[in-house]
Amino acid sequence: MIRACVALVAVAVLTGSAGAQVLGSDAAACRPGEGPAIAVEVTGLKDRTGELKLELYPGEEADFLTDDRVLIAAGKTFRRVVVPTPAKGAPMLCIRVPRPGRYALLLTHNRDGKNKFGFWTDGAGFASNVKLGRARPKVEQALVEVGASVTTVRITVQYLRGLGGFGPVTP
């Protein structure tokens, strides 16, 4: 009985309030009873252009935002899920992790379609949802503790807002 209730809650969380579909090549890892994985509900999109990219890094400052080829060559954790920005609804992305533990997670909204972060156009977000400045973010802003099943986080995307740095879009 309790297990059935937990499964129903997990399905409700992973489908969102509007019945959003879990997106990405790792979507199966976020089904009830699966994992370890991170399900990310994306909020605050400026528009519905481009693509959403979710990247998983080791939870250490020295490895955070390091080039993926360097991390992979060193045998360290790195994973990326990229999906077209959905036309409507609150996107839910899934990324699997190799084992329970502490990881850093970066979400970007690549609005211009280039394979490089566009400081002036693209958006970014981390699990802490603290206001981003103009400096390189610290790993503490991006940390997520992942258990044996699916860990759910909500990330609000932030965009450059004048000289003060990044912030969420205000209606």
N, C-alpha and C positions, 0 to 999 in steps of 0.2 A: 504494500500500500504506500509506504513512504517513498520507496524507489519509484513508483509510478508517478507520484506527485512531483518528485525532483525532476523526472524526465519531462513532465508537462511544463514545468517552470523553465527548464532549459530550452525547450522548443519555443516557448513564448518569448524568451529573451532573444534567442537567435533569429527569430523571424521578425522581431520588432513590432511596434504597435500597429504599423500599417501593413503588416504581412510582408515586409521586405525580404527578398531572397538573399541568402548568404552568397557572396561573390568571390571569385578567385580560383586559381588552380588548386588551392588547398581546402576548398569548401567542405569536402567530405570529412576533414579532420575536426570540424566544428559541429558535427551531428551529435546528438545526445549519446553518451556512452563512449565517445571517441576522445582523442587528445593524446598527449598534451598539445594544446593549440591556444591561440589568442583570437577571439572574435572582436573586431573593432567596429563600433558604430560611429560613422562619420557624420559630423554635424557642421553647420556654418559655411557650407560651400558658397562661394561668391557667384558661381554660375555652373552650368552643366557642360562645359567644354572640356576637351582633352581627356586625360586619364588620371586615375588615382594609383599611387604607388606606395606600397607598404614594405618596409625593410626591417629585418631583424638582425641585431648585432649582439655580440657578447656584452654583458653588463659591466664592462670595465672601461674607465675613461680612456685608456691608451688605445682601445680598439674601436671606440665609438666614432662613427662616420668615416672609418678607414676604408680605402678602396676595396671593393669586394674581391678582386683578384688577389690582393695581398692577404686578406683574411682566409680565403679558400686555400691558397698555397701554404699557409701556416697551419692548416687543419682546424681553423677556428669557425665558430658558428657564423653563417651568413645565409640569409634567405630573402627572396624578393617575390612579391605578388603584385602584378600590374593588371588593372582592369579599365576598360573605357568608363568614363564618368556616366553613371546612369541618368536618364532623362528626368526621372522624378523619384521621390521617396528618399528616405534616409538610408544611404548605402551601408551595408554590413559586409566587411571584408574578413576573411579568415586566413591566418598564417599558422602553419604547424611549427612546433619547436621540437628539437631532438630529444629533450628530457625535461622534467620539471626543473625549475631554477629561476635565476634572475637574468633578464634580458633587457636590451634597449630597443625601443621601437620608434621608427620614424615614418610618418605619413606625409606624403607630398601630393599636392594637386597640380599636376603638370598641365597648365592651361594652354601653353603655346606649342606643345607637341615636340619640343626639342628634347634631346636626351641629356640635358644639363639643367640644373635648377636655375630658373630665371628670377633673380632677386626682385625685379621690378614687377613681375607679372604672376609668378607662381605662389602657391600657398604651402604652408607646412604646419604640422602639429605633432605634439607629443602627448603621452599618457597623462602627464601632470596638468596639462592645460593652463600652465602659468603663462603670463604674457611674455612673448619673446622679444628680445631687444634686437639690436643690429649685430651683436657679437655672436661668435660661434657658440651654439648651445652646449651646456654641460650634460654629461650622461645622466645626472640625477633627475633631469627634466623628463627623461625618456624611459626610466626604469619601470619594468613590470615584473611582478613575482608570479610565476606560472606554476600551478599545481599539476596533478596527474591527469586532470580532465581539461575542460575548456574554461579559460579565464576570459571574462568579458570586460572591455574597457570602452569608454566613449572619448573620442578625440574631436575637439573643435578646431577646424582649420583656421589659421591666421594668415593674413596678407599684409604686405607693407602698407603702413598708414602714416605717411609723412616722415618727418625727422625722428619721431619718437620710437620707431621700430615697428614691429609687427603687432597685430591685434586682430581679434575676430571682426567679421563684418557686422555692422550694426544696421538694423532695418530702417 
